Amino acid sequence: MVLQGKTALITGGSSGIGLATAAMLRDGGARVAIAGRSQDKLDRAVGELGGDVVAICADVSSLDQLERMRTELQNAFGSLDILFANAGMALGTPLATADEETYHTLMNANVKSVFFTVQAVLPLMREGGSIILNTSWLNQVGTPGRAILSASKAAVRSFARSMSAELIDRKIRVNAVSPGSIETPIHRGKNQSEEEFRAYAERVGAQVPIGRMGRPEEVSAAVLFLASDASSYMLGAEIVVDGGRSEL
Ligand SMILES: NC(=O)c1ccc[n+]([C@@H]2O[C@H](COP(=O)([O-])OP(=O)(O)OC[C@H]3O[C@@H](n4cnc5c(N)ncnc54)[C@H](OP(=O)(O)O)[C@@H]3O)[C@@H](O)[C@H]2O)c1
């Protein structure tokens, strides 16, 4: 198993891409911790993963909660080899109507949280460690109504380069993964029926060259590669997993 003997933390590991990645890294031999704000979601995720996973209830945009997360992680594992900084959110931000509160909500959730998550766990990271940041296909294309979301993800893409340069002496690699439209709860509207969601997924899928939305596991496979020594020559790089949406 490629991750035998390694420890991993996945923020936002209770749902979607994070949950699929928790399963894949665990199946790859790693001891896995997942973090998220909702204890209910964490409990359900641990059940789905079949136990044997450490769950940490923490809001990664709060520095106090990040400190507590590090303590819980230290108590559970002692040290850390892999961080997947995945927690994040999406909101529409039309230029004409987006307000200041939405700006801060998105930037705190997607940018501040990633910077301070890395800072918080660094004291635990071992030489040879791998940090993977979750950005988005939106970091490199312009689409209407998503300026703040896209800028937040472009900042995370930039972090992968700067942080990798800063951590190279400690032999810690930082890389990014950029998902396209992936079928996860982030796309589900409140009170949306399954039928309505399927129609939405068809519409979005039709805009992607490959003809469908992606599956969370298709992103997790890239994370597994970046987490493992198979990617040992990759630093500050990005793997785009978007069905060709930003390239074709
Ligand atoms: N799905 C896509 O199409 C897509 C495309 C590009 C990029 N992404 C990125 O992929 C990442 C994962 O998204 P997803 O699609 O898997 O969404 P998801 O199913 O909604 O999962 C989001 C996860 O993040 C956690 N989370 C959110 N804010 C948090 C916070 N402040 N502190 C701790 N945990 C937090 C959520 O748990 P709680 O709510 O309990 O905190 C949940 O576990 C995000 O960064 C997203 O921007 C997704």
The ligand as an ORCA input file, in Angstrom:
! r2SCAN-3c Opt
* xyz 0 1
  N     -17.746     20.067     -6.250
  C     -17.227     20.875     -7.172
  O     -17.760     21.011     -8.297
  C     -15.952     21.640     -6.882
  C     -15.299     22.273     -7.945
  C     -14.137     22.971     -7.690
  C     -13.633     23.050     -6.403
  N     -14.288     22.435     -5.394
  C     -13.724     22.560     -4.039
  O     -13.638     21.303     -3.418
  C     -13.708     21.476     -2.005
  C     -14.684     20.458     -1.440
  O     -15.959     20.726     -1.978
  P     -17.103     19.625     -2.173
  O     -17.626     19.807     -3.530
  O     -16.613     18.289     -1.729
  O     -18.216     20.237     -1.186
  P     -19.041     19.648      0.032
  O     -19.545     18.292     -0.269
  O     -20.006     20.715      0.367
  O     -17.954     19.517      1.203
  C     -17.409     20.636      1.834
  C     -16.729     20.151      3.095
  O     -16.040     21.252      3.699
  C     -16.444     21.367      5.060
  N     -16.296     22.781      5.414
  C     -16.792     23.863      4.781
  N     -16.419     24.983      5.413
  C     -15.666     24.594      6.472
  C     -14.995     25.278      7.511
  N     -15.019     26.613      7.599
  N     -14.334     24.572      8.438
  C     -14.293     23.222      8.361
  N     -14.885     22.516      7.400
  C     -15.580     23.198      6.476
  C     -17.885     20.831      5.071
  O     -18.302     20.373      6.339
  P     -19.137     21.345      7.354
  O     -20.183     22.029      6.524
  O     -19.672     20.439      8.395
  O     -18.123     22.281      7.887
  C     -17.713     19.638      4.131
  O     -17.124     18.552      4.811
  C     -14.075     22.932     -1.766
  O     -12.930     23.682     -1.423
  C     -14.605     23.375     -3.116
  O     -14.445     24.753     -3.333
  C     -15.438     21.729     -5.588
*
